[in-house]
Amino acid sequence: LSLQVFHGCWSIQLLTTLHCVVQFCSIIIVKIVMIDAYDVLNVSFDADEEDIKKAFKKACLQHHPDKQQTNGQKQDDANSKFNEIKIARDVLVDPDRRKIHDTFNVDLGEEKPHEEIWTMGMTAMLGPLAFFCGKTFLVRIVSWILSWTYIGYLAILLCIGVAVLYKIDFSFRDISIRSEEGQPILLITGVVFFLTVLHWMSQALVDTVCFLFLVTQVVEFPMLIQDKKIGGGVLVGCLFFGWLLQNWWLWILGLQVLLLLTVFVAVITASQLVNMWMETVRLQHGDKLKEWRKQMRRERQKLQDEIADLRRRLHA
């Protein structure tokens, strides 16, 4: 009797263990099945756009969140599955995105890698450099205009006029020149007056101010004020270059434009090289990856069949 009881308990324990193993393997298999867009939509690796649309419609009807809630599935899980189906459709209907997916077995998003290279180059290099070149050109235009004698006199008269308006607290459309809205006018007036006076004193001082302005576009101005050593070194350097490069501004602008064009060509070249490299990888390894996927799908199907067989044995 004791042996029969022991044998019965051992059999129950074995069945319980097998049941846990089956449940665990089922979870793993489900996760492994959803490794790529083809598995999500359950289509062949050579499926055309029409097959993908049909599979997408079928998957949406089967896994819609409203329908899954009635079956007791959690809202987050249902939404996650539905979003996964939509992403899989987006990947497979976009030819370029599908090529990347077929080449690397991953989805890199809507933006193509070579487009990302271009965006990064524009954001990190071309944009700031073009902005700096534009400011250099603007500074030289303003300095050149103020170097004309009659323009200088006119600028001084305008500055005097603004000073008079400030004295009488002039207002226009309820905006006072002494208010916060009028501060840009006062700032521009002060800069114009300062540059005009410097032109009458020395061209080297004007160039020093221009260099100092360009330096503040790279280094924050408060840091130059707070650190006296750095500020003094920058000022001395600007004085030296202002004296040394008085008649070389066209060359400076030309070098900046040349650098801008060089970076532009480099970014385009890098973008095209990435595109060519990805196409080469696809041609060399695309078929191998497809065969590997087919093999993985066969193995998964084999495991699923074994699990189904185990389940049938447990319930038998």
Secondary structure by P-SEA (a helix, b strand, c coil): caaaaaaaaaaaaaaaaaaaaaaaaaaaaaaaaaccccccccccccccaaaaaaaaaaaaaaccaaaaaaacccaaaaaaaaaaaaaaaaaaacaaaaaaaaacccccccccaaaaaaaaaaaccaaaaaaaaaaaaaaaaaaaaaccaaaaaaaaaaaaaaaaaaaacccccccccccccaaaaaaaaaaaaaaaaaaaccaaaaaaaaaaaaaaacccaaaaaacaaaaaaaaaaaaaaaaaccccaaaaaaaaaaaaaaaaaaaaaaaaaaaaaaaaaaaacaaaaaaaaaaaaaaaaaaaaaaaaaaaaaac
